[in-house]
């Protein structure tokens, strides 16, 4: 991809250099052309005064209308109307059709597309009556322009190809170039960039051959637009200034206005707001004088963007609203979408996020409907950034994914199609072919002279040898470049492989850190409650030791010993689990009598049950067996029962119920009549991010006990679910295999 972009840069730099050379060497020529144009208008005006032949007058009036288009659109309109009246009176359908086209172009500039379309269709009707193929071709072209401005790109292309089909050798090549250029823009809007570039180069080739300065200026504006889309503003500015200087030399007011507006837009993008304002105001003044509504709307929108960058939000909104009204009148859907996006930017700056989001979502829908991918992508980009700003993670992720898919599309599928090197070679090949044909003709002339002067044969041989040497030199140079590119590609692959290794190492390190953090947190959580029980007993003895009888002291110390042993057992279990996490020990299940096993765990929580006077009941079928790792089972039951006690108020109930499921799993339910939970809290219970609440007696926890339970239950190929209602209590229901066979048949 980088290599292709390098070719683009190289090619357009060549074009810029050519433009500079044009300005240096043909300045006098363009000045002469301008004088010639002015002289032509004067000459036509003089002839018009003298001629008395109606048909001749109609022809001159149409010629004057065409000459004034870039200088004074209204004068062009007046002359076209005069020509139309004369042509109807004669009658002459050719001149009538030409007048319709000139009037249509005036309405086109005003943004009155329906009127423009009406006049172009009248011209087409006249041309088809008399089989004026060239006028018919021009009419198709103009109708296509209207559809382009109405965002109807498929219709635009249909009429442009009709125009191309009708064009013969007598039609002006500049008209053919205009048709090719419009096809390029329409394909670009549809996202067919390779086709767009192909037709662009065809148009550019014709314009260079004709040496038409006005059309060359348009091409530099187009190249500038390409660079601006690529955010290469320095190269864009170079092309816009070349276009501006050519337009100034040939006195094209329209060309100057468009170039000034483009320069201003570039300066806004790079933060040079003072210069941007200067050029935008000049452009607006000229466009206003010309009365071209489409271009006026662009300038008003650009000035609004200037105020937005200057944080003058009220002024920005006023200009955007004015631009919106003009675009609504023009029925320019693309322009309306652009302004809706700018409305949203102002509202975001004012922290009016809901209104801004509404504008952006509407703009996105409209852009998608019109297949305007670049506007859809822009709307998605601002949307995901806005949702990030207001901490809406769900919508941030949704719109970021939308944006990323379009971004990848533009970088991947579309750019892969931009085989610009092939197009450039095709363009250069055609130029060489023409040069070769010219050389061939010259050689034919030389061959005739050789018959008279044999010495010219030696010159021809030397020329051929030189050409062969040059070809060999160029071939060798291309081979060197090819090998260098191959070497660079190899180095890039090696760097990518090293980066992947580094990424894998980083992921392994993060995993180790997570295990360490989880281990420390679990020790803190699962040892805290039992140790508190030990401390309570010790405090009881320390504060009033003399009041205890010998039998009571014996009972207390017996309980204390049991508690310490239980704590030591739990610590051993936690250490065993940490080894499991670090893959130092294997999962070792065996058959266990559940009722006997539970009796060993109850002493660990007995002190907390007595303290809250909780009614703790069990419903366990006699001699029921479970296939489980003893250490893990102890941790699961201890955590779930501790959790139930923690969130159950004094003198309430806890039930531990065991039964066998239809698929031979043992289902264990720990049900409490405690505080219960909302649905949203239940969703985060088994995540590292879950924040544990204090219990009914202000008991603390880390929130990782339940995460540990889920992990151990999954190792048994069992399941864990929670049913809870606020203020009514919770049920933690988990399953474990009843035998090794059930475990083996279960899905991991």
N, C-alpha and C positions, 0 to 999 in steps of 0.2 A: 504493500500500500504506500509506504514511504517513497519507494522508487517511482511509483506513478505520479505522486504529488510533486516529486522533484521534476519530472518531465513537464507537468503542467506549468510549474514556476518558470522553468527554462523557456518553454514555448512562449508564454505571455511576456516574459522579459524581452524576448526577441521582438515581439509585436510592439512593446513600448519603445524599444530602441528605434524600430522602424518609424514609429510615430514622431519621435524627436527629430529624426533625420528629415521626415516630411516637413516638419515645421521649420527646420533650418534652411532646407533647399528649395521648398516650394512656396515660401511666404509670399514672394513676389507674384507667383502664379495665382495663389488664392486671392490676393489683392486685385489682380487683373481680372479674375473671374467675377469678383464682386462688382468691379467697375463695368464689366461686360453685362452682368445682370441688370444693373441700374440703367445702362445704355439701352438694353433690350426693352425695358419697361417704357423708357422715354420714346424709343423708336415705335413701339406698338401703339402708344398713345397718340403719336403724330399720325401714323397711318390710319388709325381709327377715325380721326377728325376728317381726314381727306376722303376715305372710301365711301362710296354710296351703294355698293352692292351688298344686299342684306346677308347673303351667305358668308361673304368675306368678313363682314362686321361681326357676325356670330362667332366665327373662328377666332378673330382677334380678341373678342370679349372673353372667350373661354381661356385663351392663352394668358391674358392679363390676370384672370382669376387664379390660374395656377401659379403665376409669378409672385402674386401677393400673399400666398398661403403662409409662408414662414415670416413675412414682414408685418402684414396687417390683415388678420383673418376677416375682419368686417368688410374691408374693401374687396377682398376676394369674393365674399358673399354677394356684394352689390353687383359686381361684374358678372357673376354667374347667373343672377336673376335676370339681368339685361339680356344675356345670351339666350336664356331659356325663352323669354318672351319673343325674341326674334326668330328662334328656331321653330317655335310653334306656328308663327305667322307664315313662315316660308312655304310649306313646312319642311324640316330636315331632321330626321330621326337621329342621325349621327351626332349632330351638335346638341340636340335636345338631351341625348343620353350623357354627353360630356358635361353639360350644365347640371344635370341631376347629380352626377358624381361629385362635382365641386360644391354644390349646395349641401349634399349629404355629409361631406367632410367638415363643413362649417358646423353643422349640428352635432357631429361626432365630437368636435373639440369642446362644444358647450356641454357635453354630457347628455344631450337629448337623444338617447340611443334609438328610441322608437321612431322619431322623426327621421333620423339618419337612415335607419333601416328602410323606411318607406321610400325615400329618394333613391337609395341604391337599388332597390327592387324594381323601381320604375325604369332606371337605367338598364337593368338586366332585361326587362321586358322588351324595351326598344331594340336593344342589341340582338336579342334572339329573333325578333321579327324580321330584321334585315340581314341576319347572319353576320353581324360585325363581331368576329371571333375575338379580336383583341379587347374590344370594349366589354364583351361578355366576360372575358378573363379578369379584367380589372374589376368589374362589378362583383364577381364571385369573391375576389380578394377583399373588397371593402365590406361585403356582408359578413365575411369571416372575421374581420376586425371588430365589428359590432358584437358578434357572439363571443369573441375573446374577452372584450371588456365587460360582458355580462356573465363571465365565468362559465360559459358553455363551450368548453374546450373541445369536446367531441364534434360538435357542429362546426366550430371554427376550422378544425382540421379537414372536415368533409368539404367545405367550400374552398379551402386553399388548394386541396388536391384537384378539385374541379378546375380551378384557375390554371394550375400547372398543366393539366391535360390539354387545355385549349390554346396555350401559348405557342406561337410559332416564331420563326426567325425574325419577323418584322417587329415584334414587341420590344419595348425598351428593356435592356438588361437590368436597369435599376428597379423596375417593377418586379421582375423575376426575383431579384435579391430581396425585395421587401416581402414577397410571398414566402421565400425560403426562411427569412428571419422570423416571420410570424409563426411558421410551422415549428421552428426551434423553440420559441417561447411557449407555445401550446404544449409541446411534448414535455418541456421542463416542468410546467404546472402539473402535468399528469404523472411526473416522477420517472419518465422515460429519458434518462439523462444521456445515454449513448446516442439515441436518435436525435435528441436536441442538439448535441454537440456536432453531430454529422452535418445537419442542415445549417448550423451556424457557420461552419467552415466553408460550406458551399456559398453562402451569402457573402461571407468576407472575401472569398476569392474573386467573386464578380465585382465587388466594390473596389478592390485593389486594382483590378484590370481597368475599370472605368476611370479611376482617379477622382471619383466624385467625393469632394471634401465633406459635404454634408453627411453622406452615408458612412464615410470613414469615421466621422465624429460619433455617429450612432453606435458603430461597432466598438469604439473605445469605451463608450458608456456601458455597453453590454459586458465588456471584459471587466470593467470596474465593478459592475454588479456581481459578477462571479466572485471576484476577490473579496468583496464586502460580505458575501454569504459565507466565505471561508474564514472570515474575521481577520483577513490580511489587509488591514486598513491602509498601510503605507503604499502597497502596490495599487490598491483601489484608488487612492488619491492621485497617484501618478497618471492613471488612465483618465480619471475625471478631469484633471487639469489640461491634459492634451486635448480632450474633447471640447473643453471650455474655450481654449485658445483658438482651435479651428473654427468653432461657432462664432467667436468674436470677429475673426478675420473675414468670414463670409457673411457676417451680419445676420446670422440666424437667431432671432430673438427667442424662439422656442427652444432651440438647442442650448443657448446660453442659460435659460431659466432652469432647464432640467439638470444641466451640469452643476450649476450653482447649488441647487437643492441637494444633489447627491454629495457634493463636497461638504455641505453643512451637516448632513446626516453622518458622514464619516467622522467629522470633528466632534460631534456629540458622542459617538461611541467611544472615542479615545479620551474624552473628558476635557477637550479644549472648547469650553462652552462660549467664551467670548468670540472666538473666531467663527464658531458654529452659528451664533446669532447673527453675525454680520452677513454671512452667506445666505442664510435662510431668509432674512428680511429682503435682501436683494432679489432672491428668487421669487418670493411672494409678490413683490412689487411688479416684476416683469410678467408673471403669470396673470396677475390681476388685470394688467393693461391688455394682455392678449385675450383674456376672457375664457381661458381653457379650464373649465370647472374641474375636470378630473385631476389636473395638475395643481389647481388651487387647493383642493381637498388634501393632497399629499403635503403641501407646504404648511397648511394650517395644522395638520396632525404633527408634522415635524417640530413646529414651534411649540406645540403643547408638550412634546417630549422634552424640549429644552427646559421649559418651566418645571417639569417634573424632576429633571436632574438637578435643578437649582432649589428643589424643595418648595417651590411656590405652587402649592397644590391647588388652590382655588383658581389661579390663572390657568394652570394646566387643564383643569376640568372644563373651564369655559371654552378653551380652544378645541378640546376633544369633542365637546358637544356641537360646536360649529361645524367641525369636520364631519361628524356623524350625520348632521342634517344634509350636508352636501352629498355625501355618499348615499344616503337614503333616496335623495332626489335622483341620483344617477343610477340607483338600483345596483350598486357595486357591492356584491355580497362579500368579496374578499376584503375590500376596504372596511366594511362594517365589522368584520371579525377582528381585523387589526385594531380598530378603535375600541372594541369591547375588551380586548386584552389590556389596552392602555387604561381604560376606565378602572379595571381591576387593580392595576399597579398603583393608581392614585388612591383607591380605597384601602389597599394594604398599607400604604404610607400613613393613612389616617386611622389605621387600626380598626377599620370597619370590615372585619374578616368575613362575616356571613354574606354581605352584599358582594364583596370581591369574589368569593367562591362561586356565587350564583352566576356572575358575569363570565367567569372562566369556564364553568361547566357548559354554559350555553354556547360560548365561542367554540369549545371543543366539539360539541355536537354538530354545529354548523360546518366547521372545518372538515370533519369526518365525512359529512354528507356530500361536500363538494370535492372530496379527495385532495384537500390542501394539507398534505402531510406536515409541511414545515410549520404551519400555524397550529395544527393539532399538537405537535410536539412542544411548541412554545407554551401553549396553554397548560399541558401536563406538567411541564417543568416548573411553572409558577405555582401550580396547584400543590405539587408535593412539597415545595419549599414553604408554602403558606401553612400547610398542615404540620410541618415540622416546627414552624414558629409558634403554633398554638398547641403543641404537644398532643396532636391527634395521631397516635402511632398507626392505627389501623388504616386511615385514609392516606397517611403519608406513604405507607408501604404500597397501597393499591395504585396510587398515581405515579409513584416512582417506578413501579414495574411497567406501567403503561408507557411512561417516558423512555425507560431504558430499552423497551422492545423497539420503539421507533428510532431511538438513537442507534441501536445495533443494526437496524434495517438500513439506515442511511449510511452507516460506516461500512456495513457488510455487503448486502445484496446490491444496493445502488452503486456504491463506489466500485464494486467488482465489475460492474457493467461499463464503467467509464474507461474503456480501453483507449485512452487518449493518445497513447503512443501510436496505435494502429491508425487512428484518424489523422494524426499529424503526418505519418509516413504516406498515407493515401493522398493527403493534401500536397505534400512535397513531391510525391511521385507524379501527380498530374501537372505540377509546375515544370518538372523535369521533362515530362512528355512533350509539353508545348515547346520547351526550349530545344528539345531534340528535333522536333518537326521543323522549327526555324533553322536549326543547324543543317538539317537535311536539305532544305531549300537552298541555303547558302552554298552547301557543298556541290549541289547541282550546277549553280552558277559558276563555281570555281572550276568544276570539271570542264565546263565549256571554255573557260579561260586557259586551262592547262594545255588544251590542244594547241594554243598559240604560244603559251609560255611554260615550258617544261619545269622551270625552276620552282613553280608553285607546288609541284609534287613533293619536293623535299620538305616544304613547310607543312604539308598535310601529314607526312610520315612523322615528323617531329611532334605534331599536335597529338597524333594517335598514341605515340610512345608516352608523351606527358600524361595523357588521360589514363593510360594503363597504370603508370606509376602512382598517380593520384588515387586510383581505385584500390591498388594494392596497399597504399599507405592508410587509406580509410578503413579497409578491411582489417588490417593489422591493429589499428587503433580500437576498432570495435571488439576484436578478440580480447585485447588487454582489459577493456572495460568489462566484458563478460566474465572473464576469470576473476577480476576484482570483486564483482558482485557475488560470484559463487563463493569466494572466500569469506566475504562479509556474511552471507547467509549461514555458512558453517559456524562462524563465530557466534552469531545470534542464537543458533540452536544450542550451542554449548552453554551459553549464558542462561538460556531458558531452563536447561537441565539443572544447572547449579542453583538457580532460583527455586526450583521445585524441591530440591533436596533441603534447602534452607527453610522452606515453608513447612515441610514434613517435620523437621527438627523442632521448629517453633511450636507446632501443634502437639508434639509429644511432650514438650516442656510444659505447655499449658495444662495438659491432661494430668501430669504429675503434680502440679501445683494445686489443681482442683481436688485431687485425692487427699493431699496433705491438709488443705483447708477443711474439707469435709470431716476428716478424721478428728481434728482438733475440736471442731464444733460439736461432734457427736459425744466426745468424751465429756465436754462441758455440759451438754444437755442431759445425758443418761446417768451420769454419776451425781448430779446435783441433788435430786430428790432423795435418794437413799442416804447420802451424806448428811442432808438436813435432818433426817430421822435420827442418825447417830448423834449429831450435835444436840438435838432436843433432849435425848436421854442423858447425855453427859451434863447438860445444863441443869436438868431436873435433879440429878444426884449432887452436883456442885452447890446448888443453892440451899438445899435442905436435906443434907445427907443424914443428919441425926434423927429425923422424923421417920425414916424408913426402918421397918423391922428387918431382921436377918433374912426372913423368908422373902420379903418384898425386894430386898437388895439382890438376893439370889436370882429372883425372877427378872429384875431389870438387867442384871449382867448377862443372864442367859439370852434375853432379847438382843442386847447389845452385841454379844458374840455372833448371834445369828445374822444380825444386820451387817456386821463387818465382813463375815464370810460371804454373804450375798453380794456385797459390794465388790469384794475381790473376784468373785465369780463373774460378775458383770464386766469388770475391767478386763478379765481374761477373754471374755467373749468379744469385747470391742477390739482388743488387739488382734484376735483371730480374724475378725471382719476386715480390719485394715490390711492384714496380710492378703486376704482374699482380693481386696480392691487392687492391690499391687501385684496380683497374680502369683503370690508366694504359697498359697494353699488352695486345695481343691474343695469343691462342694461335696460333703460326705453325708448323704441322707441314710436313714435307717428306720425300721419300724419302731414306733413309740406308742405306749399306752397314754392317751391324752389326759385321762382323769388323774393318774398318778403324777404325770409331768406338771400339771397345773398346780398340784399341792405344793410343789417345790418353789413355785414362783410367787404364790399368794403372800408368803411372809415378807417379800420385798415391798409390797404395797399395803400390808396390813396396818401399819402405823397411820398412813394417810387416810385409810378407810375409817379407822376408829376416830381420828381427829375430826372428820366431817360427819361422823355418825351416819354413814351411808349404808343403805340396805343393799348389800352385794349378794346376788344369787347366781347359781350356775345350774344349767340344764344339760348334763352330759350323759349320753347313754353309757351303760356299764361296759367296760373293757373295749371301748372303741379305739381302733388303731389308726395312726397317721404315718405316712412315709415322709420323713422330714429330717433335715439337719438339726440336731438338738440345740446347738448354739444359736442358730438363726431363729428357730422357733421360740426360744426363750426371749430373744430380743423383740420379736414381733409381738408376742403376748404382753410382755412387760410394757412396751411402748403404748399399745392400744388401750390397755387397762389404766395405765397412768394418765393417758390423755382423757379418758372418760371421767376419772376422778377429778382431774384438774378443772373440767368445765361443768361439773355437777354440783349444785348447791347442797348445803347441809341437809341431812335427813331425807334426801331423795334416793332414787333407785338406780342400780346398774345391774344388767342381766348379761351373763355370758352363756350363749346358747350354741349347741353343736348338733348338727344333723348330717345325714348322708344324702348327696344329690343323685339325680338319675344317672349321671355319667360317672358314678363311683368316686366322686371327690368328697372330701370332708369340708362342709361349710361351717365356719365359725363366725358367730355374730357377737360383737360387743356393743350393747345397746344402752344408752343412758337417757335420763330425763332432764338433761341439762339445758344450757342456754341455746343450743342449736346454732345454725349458720344460714346466711343468705346464699343464693345460687352462685353469685359472683365469687364469694369467698371459697366455696367448694371447688371451683374451677382451678384455683391456685394452690390448693393444699399440697399437692405432690410435686411442687417445683422448688428449685433452690431459692427463687426470689420470694417465696412465701414468708411473710412476717408473722411470727407467732404472737397471739394476744395473751394477756394475763388471764389466769384462771379466776374462778369465783372467790377464791381466798387470796388473790393477788399472786398466785404461783407464776413463776417465770419459766420460759423455755426458749429453745433456739429455732423451733419449727422444722428441724431436720429429722426428728424421730419418725414422722410419717413417711418421709422420703426414703428412709432406711427400710421401713416395713415394706413399702412397695417394691424396692429393689430385691429384698430377700424373697418375697412371695413370687416374683417373676422368675427367680432362680429355681423355684419349685414347680414352675410352669402352671402356677395358680393365678387367680385374679383377685383384685381388690376394688371394691366400690363403696361409695358413701351415700347414705340417704339422710337428709337433715331438713328440719323446719325450724325457723327462727322461734325461740322461746319454748319449743316443745321437745327438743333433744335431737340426738344423732345416733345413727347405726353404722358401724364399720363392719362390712361383710367381706370375708376373704375365704378363699378355697385352697386346699392343699390335697395332693394325691393320697388315696387310701392305701396304695400299694406301689411297688416298683413297676409293675406292669402298667398300671394307670399312668404313672409318671412317664414311662417310655412311649406310650401311645399319644400322650398330650403334645400339642404344638408348642415349640419353644417360644 
